[in-house]
């Protein structure tokens, strides 16, 4: 149980990529972490792209970045919705300033772009948003996982084992 007692935010909204939310949540819980699902509303059922539900425990505005050790942003189409909430962007900026681990996969990069925390960072994402990432000042690589300090990024579901291995390693160092 390498992450016993660590608290992690798992952002959620409708049309999240099912595997990109649930695989990380399960792996982190297996390692002893507490993962709170946080959505637009508390106790709301959100449905993934492929029909897998997730129920939020908290609303974006109900939590504070300083109470958590890390944050995960899933991919799918949810990031385009999640990035519209100022409280999420503020939370990401605070976690970035505190150098707490931030995990993003696939289209999740959109949320980090809107939080304006990618300038000069080495990242990856789905190739479909490569231009968006570079236009936000990031240095983009086509690799399964890219780590730049506390920021861990990945491309797509087949990369999940590499992504979570690296995210857990970064969490252990913090």
N, C-alpha and C positions, 0 to 999 in steps of 0.2 A: 504494500500500500504506500507507494512513493509520494502520493499527494494528500495524505490524510490531513483533514482539517482545512485544506485550501478551499476558498470560495470562488466560484467562477460564474460569470454571467453568460447565459446562452440566449442571444437575441432571437426573437421569432416574430413572424408575421405570416399572413396567408401566402401560399405558393412558395414556401421555402423548399429547397431541394432536400427531400426526405433523408437520404443517406448522409448528406453534408451537415445535417443537424444531429440526427440520432446516433450515427457512428461515433462522433466525438463525445457526445454526452455519455454514452455507454462506456467508452474507454476511460474517460476521466472518472466516472463513478467507480469503475473497477479498480482504479488506483487510489480510491478513498476520498476523492474530491467531492465537494458539495456543488452541484450545478443547478442554479436557479434559472428557469425559463422565464424570460421577461419579454412582454409584448405590449402592444398599444394599450390594452386593458388587462387587469388582473383577472384570473379565473376565466379566461376566454379560450375557446377551442379554436386553434388555427389548423388549417388543413394544408398539408404539403402538396407539391406538384403531382405526386402519385397517390394521394389519398390518405397518407399516414397522418393521423392527428397529433397535435401537441397542445397541451393546456398550460397556459402561462400561470406562474405563481404570483407574479408581480407585474405592475405597469411600469413603463419606462420612467415615469416621473416619481415612482415610489421608492426608488433605490438610489444609493450614493456610490460613486466610484471608489471612494476611500474605504468602503466596507468590503471590497472584493479584491482578489489577488490577480484576476485575469478576466478577459472577455473573448467570446467566440462569436463570429458573424458568419452565418451559413450563407450558401449561395442560393441559386434558384432565382425566382423573380421577386422574392421578398426584399432583397436589398434595395430595390428601387422604391419600395414603400418605406422601409425602415429609415432610409436617409432623409426623409421628409420631417423627422421629429427632432427639433432643436435639442431636447433633453438627451437624445442618443448621441448627437454630435458633440455636445458638451462632455458627456461621459467618456467618449472616446478620446477627446482632447486631454481630459484630466488623466486618463489612464496612460496615454502616450507621454505626457509630461512627467508622470511618476515612473515611467519605464516599466510598467506592468505588462505582462505578456498579452499580446493582441493576436488572435488567430483569425485569418480570413481565407476563404476558399471560393473559387469560381467567380461569380458575379459580386461577391461580398466586397470586393475592392471599391465598388461604387459608394459604399457607406464611408470608407476611409477617405475617398476622394472628397466627398461632401464635408467631411470633418477637417479637411485640409491638413492632413498629417503625413502625406506621402512625399513631399519635396525631398529629393536626394536619397530616398530609400530604395533598396534593392528588393524587388518583389516578383511574384508571378501571379497569374490569374488564368481564367479561361482566355484563350487567345482572342475571343470575341470582344474583350474590353481592353486589349493591349494598348490601343491608341488612347483610350480614356486614361489609363494608368500613366502612360508617358506624358500626356498633356497635363497631368497633375504634378509632373516633375519627378515621377518615379523612374527607376532604372529597371526595365522589365527583362526577365529571363524566362525561357521556355523550359522549365525544369519541374519535376514533381513537387518539390518543396524548396522554398528560398527563405533563409533566415537573415534578418538584419537587426541585430541586437535583440530587442524584445518583440519584434514583429515577425510573425511566422505566417507565410502565405503558401497556398497550394492551388493547383489548377482545376481538378475535377475528381469525381468519385473514385476512379481507379488509383488515384494518388493518396487516398485516405490513410493507408497504413504508414506511409512515409511522413505524411503531415502530422499524424498524431504522435508518432515516435518522437519527432522533433519538438512538437509543442510540449509534450510531457518533459522532455529534457530541459527545455527552456524554463518551464515551471519549476523544476527541481532546483535550478540555479538561482531562483528569485526568493 
